[in-house]
Structures are given as structure tokens and as C-alpha cells.
Amino acid sequence: MSPTDYALLSAAATGVALLAALSLRREESTPPPLVDTTRWKRFRVHFEALHGSLLETVPLVVEEPAGLQLSAARREAASTRRWTVLGSSGGAPVIEISRGLIFLRRRLRVLLQGKEWLHVLLPRPAERKARKPELKFLTPIGGYEVNGNIPGREFEVRRQGRLVASTFWDNTKDAAADRRNFLVEVLKTEEPLPILSIVLALEVALDPDI
């Protein structure tokens, strides 16, 4: 091998080594992609939007950190018998909750995307502290059970014995003193709207004026 050939070969080898080193450094400096390891979707419920009258449409349910958003439509008077929940794009109601008249006044009808799918049967006023509302599902997608402290907004939702959702207070420092919203976590494999409609109907059932 001539001196010229040797020099060329050495230069090529050095170049390959430098390229490999730069490539390795670039890979080391690039942070690994974030992997979502949680099994739950989290929603914040601004429950005060379901009580009393509303002069305008306001946020009701917000998925965190981003995603589904539901709003409570304006209500003319505090004694309303209908609660309407809209999606982020407006249009037709996503969830509708209404109270029956006279002999059916202790029943809440819940429509999910225009289809009646759930009745919430309210205990008599004198029994509300001792008994929880009864859920009666009208479609095959039902079959949920609620256990826990409904008035305290700390309860579980199960389907065929499997935990699919839970509600609880946000106990972080900034939110603990502001009990105007609570959190709902829904299993990612579950459709959230039916579960959220249950949670919202139970919140309406807590209103002492109905």
C-alpha cells in the first residue's frame, strides 16, 4: 500500500468514526418520548353549574389535560325541571336530565345523545340521608352500580363488579380550599359519556330543591 493510499484510508476511517460519534451524541441528547402509563382519563366537574339558575352557558365537565369538554346550558329559573348539557361544538344536547311532574316528581329521566337510557329514582326527602338514589337502566349499555358517599362526592362506579370510575376531591394545595369542583377518573377502555351522565344525574339528585 502506497503512502497516499494509506493516508486516504486513514482519513476515511476517521470520518466514519466522527460521524458515528456525532450520531450517538445526537441520540443521547434527544429526550425519550413521553409514554402515558396511566389507565385512567381524568375529568373535572364544576358541579355548581347544575344548581340554581344560569344566565349563560358555562363549563361543566373538562377533561384534563385536554380532550372532552361539556357545558351546562343556561336555565331561566332556579326551579327548572330540565338540565341540558352541551358538547364543545354546541348543537344538539349531549346529556339531558329532567324531573317528572306530580306523581313522578321523584324520578329523573336521563337522555344520552337524544336516547332515554336511565331513570334515577329519588328517595323521599325524609329518607335522603339514609337512602341513596336508585338507578334504573333502560338500555343494554347500562348495568352500572354506584357505591360510596354520593353526598360527599366520593364514590365508585362499577360495571359487572369491575371498577370503571371513581369520584373524589382534588386535594392539591391550591384546590383543597376551593371545593367548587371535584374529579372523576374513568377507565380508558370505557366510554366516558354514560358514566359522566350518571355522575351528573346524581349531582342533580343532591339538590334539596328538587
C-alpha positions as CSV (number, residue, x, y, z in Angstrom):
1,M,0.0,0.0,0.0
2,S,1.4,3.3,-1.0
3,P,1.7,6.2,1.5
4,T,-1.1,8.1,-0.4
5,D,-3.5,5.1,-0.2
6,Y,-2.7,4.7,3.5
7,A,-3.5,8.4,4.1
8,L,-6.8,8.2,2.2
9,L,-7.8,5.1,4.1
10,S,-6.9,6.6,7.5
11,A,-8.9,9.8,6.6
12,A,-12.0,7.7,5.6
13,A,-11.8,5.7,8.9
14,T,-11.5,8.9,10.9
15,G,-14.5,10.3,9.1
16,V,-16.7,7.3,9.8
17,A,-15.7,7.4,13.5
18,L,-16.6,11.1,13.8
19,L,-20.0,10.5,12.1
20,A,-20.7,7.6,14.5
21,A,-19.8,9.8,17.5
22,L,-22.0,12.7,16.3
23,S,-24.9,10.4,15.7
24,L,-24.5,8.8,19.2
25,R,-24.3,12.2,20.8
26,R,-27.5,13.3,19.0
27,E,-29.3,10.3,20.2
28,E,-28.2,10.8,23.8
29,S,-29.3,14.5,23.7
30,T,-32.8,13.7,22.4
31,P,-35.2,13.0,25.3
32,P,-37.2,9.8,25.1
33,P,-40.8,10.2,24.0
34,L,-43.3,10.5,26.9
35,V,-45.3,7.4,27.5
36,D,-48.7,7.6,29.0
37,T,-48.7,4.8,31.6
38,T,-52.0,5.7,33.4
39,R,-55.1,3.6,32.8
40,W,-57.5,6.4,33.6
41,K,-58.9,9.5,32.0
42,R,-59.5,12.4,34.4
43,F,-62.4,14.9,34.2
44,R,-63.0,18.0,36.4
45,V,-66.7,18.6,37.2
46,H,-67.8,22.1,38.1
47,F,-70.9,20.9,40.0
48,E,-72.2,24.3,41.0
49,A,-73.3,24.8,37.3
50,L,-76.1,22.2,38.0
51,H,-77.6,24.1,40.9
52,G,-79.7,27.2,40.7
53,S,-80.3,29.3,37.6
54,L,-77.7,30.1,34.9
55,L,-77.7,33.3,33.0
56,E,-75.4,31.9,30.3
57,T,-73.8,28.6,29.2
58,V,-70.9,27.7,31.5
59,P,-68.2,25.0,31.6
60,L,-69.4,21.9,33.4
61,V,-67.0,19.0,32.7
62,V,-63.4,19.4,31.4
63,E,-61.1,16.6,30.6
64,E,-57.5,17.1,31.9
65,P,-55.1,17.9,30.5
66,A,-57.1,18.1,27.3
67,G,-60.0,16.5,25.5
68,L,-63.7,16.3,26.1
69,Q,-65.5,19.4,27.3
70,L,-69.1,19.7,28.3
71,S,-71.1,22.8,29.2
72,A,-74.3,23.4,31.2
73,A,-76.8,25.4,29.1
74,R,-78.4,28.5,30.6
75,R,-81.5,27.9,32.7
76,E,-84.2,30.5,33.1
77,A,-85.1,29.9,36.8
78,A,-83.8,28.0,39.8
79,S,-86.9,25.9,39.9
80,T,-86.3,24.4,36.4
81,R,-87.2,20.9,35.7
82,R,-84.6,20.4,32.9
83,W,-80.8,20.4,32.9
84,T,-79.2,20.4,29.4
85,V,-75.5,19.5,28.8
86,L,-73.9,20.6,25.6
87,G,-70.7,19.4,23.8
88,S,-67.8,21.6,22.9
89,S,-69.2,22.2,19.4
90,G,-72.7,23.1,20.6
91,G,-75.5,21.7,18.6
92,A,-77.8,19.1,20.0
93,P,-77.6,18.3,23.7
94,V,-75.2,15.5,24.7
95,I,-77.0,14.8,28.0
96,E,-80.4,15.9,29.2
97,I,-81.8,15.4,32.7
98,S,-85.4,16.2,33.5
99,R,-87.6,15.8,36.5
100,G,-91.1,14.3,36.3
101,L,-94.3,16.1,37.3
102,I,-96.6,15.5,40.3
103,F,-96.6,11.7,41.0
104,L,-93.3,11.3,39.0
105,R,-91.5,14.2,40.6
106,R,-89.1,11.8,42.4
107,R,-87.9,10.5,39.1
108,L,-85.1,11.9,37.0
109,R,-85.1,11.0,33.3
110,V,-81.6,10.9,31.7
111,L,-81.2,11.1,27.9
112,L,-77.8,10.3,26.4
113,Q,-77.4,11.8,22.9
114,G,-81.2,12.0,22.5
115,K,-82.0,8.5,23.7
116,E,-83.5,7.9,27.1
117,W,-81.3,5.4,28.9
118,L,-81.5,5.9,32.6
119,H,-84.0,6.8,35.4
120,V,-82.8,8.0,38.8
121,L,-85.4,7.3,41.5
122,L,-85.0,9.7,44.4
123,P,-85.8,8.7,48.0
124,R,-88.4,10.8,49.8
125,P,-87.0,14.0,51.4
126,A,-87.1,12.4,54.9
127,E,-85.2,9.4,53.7
128,R,-82.4,11.1,51.7
129,K,-79.8,10.9,54.4
130,A,-80.4,7.2,54.9
131,R,-81.0,6.0,51.3
132,K,-79.2,6.6,48.1
133,P,-80.9,7.2,44.7
134,E,-81.8,4.1,42.8
135,L,-80.5,3.7,39.2
136,K,-82.8,2.0,36.6
137,F,-81.2,1.4,33.2
138,L,-83.4,1.2,30.1
139,T,-80.8,0.1,27.6
140,P,-78.2,-2.7,27.3
141,I,-75.3,-0.3,27.9
142,G,-76.5,0.0,31.5
143,G,-75.7,-2.3,34.4
144,Y,-73.6,0.2,36.4
145,E,-73.5,0.2,40.2
146,V,-72.7,3.1,42.4
147,N,-71.2,2.6,45.9
148,G,-69.8,5.1,48.3
149,N,-70.5,8.6,49.7
150,I,-72.7,10.2,47.0
151,P,-73.4,13.5,49.0
152,G,-69.7,13.7,49.7
153,R,-68.8,13.3,46.0
154,E,-66.6,10.3,46.9
155,F,-67.9,7.1,45.3
156,E,-67.1,4.3,42.9
157,V,-68.9,3.3,39.7
158,R,-68.6,-0.4,38.9
159,R,-69.8,-2.5,35.9
160,Q,-70.3,-6.2,36.4
161,G,-68.2,-5.9,39.6
162,R,-65.3,-4.2,37.8
163,L,-64.2,-0.7,38.9
164,V,-64.7,1.6,35.9
165,A,-64.8,5.1,37.5
166,S,-64.4,6.9,40.8
167,T,-65.1,10.4,42.0
168,F,-63.0,12.3,44.6
169,W,-61.9,15.8,45.7
170,D,-58.8,17.5,44.3
171,N,-56.6,17.7,47.4
172,T,-53.7,19.6,45.9
173,K,-52.7,22.6,47.9
174,D,-54.3,25.2,45.5
175,A,-57.6,23.3,45.1
176,A,-58.2,21.9,48.6
177,A,-59.7,25.1,49.9
178,D,-61.8,25.6,46.8
179,R,-64.5,22.9,46.9
180,R,-66.4,24.1,43.8
181,N,-65.4,21.2,41.7
182,F,-64.4,17.5,42.0
183,L,-62.6,15.0,39.9
184,V,-63.9,11.9,38.0
185,E,-61.5,9.2,36.8
186,V,-62.8,6.9,34.1
187,L,-61.1,3.8,32.9
188,K,-59.6,4.5,29.4
189,T,-61.3,1.4,28.0
190,E,-64.7,2.7,29.0
191,E,-66.9,5.2,27.0
192,P,-66.9,8.2,29.4
193,L,-70.3,9.8,28.4
194,P,-72.5,7.2,30.0
195,I,-70.5,7.3,33.2
196,L,-70.5,11.1,33.3
197,S,-74.2,11.2,32.7
198,I,-74.6,9.0,35.8
199,V,-72.3,11.3,37.9
200,L,-74.2,14.4,36.7
201,A,-77.6,13.0,37.3
202,L,-76.6,12.0,40.9
203,E,-75.3,15.6,41.4
204,V,-78.7,16.9,40.3
205,A,-80.3,14.5,42.7
206,L,-78.4,16.1,45.6
207,D,-80.2,19.4,45.0
208,P,-82.5,20.0,48.0
209,D,-84.9,22.0,45.9
210,I,-86.0,19.1,43.6
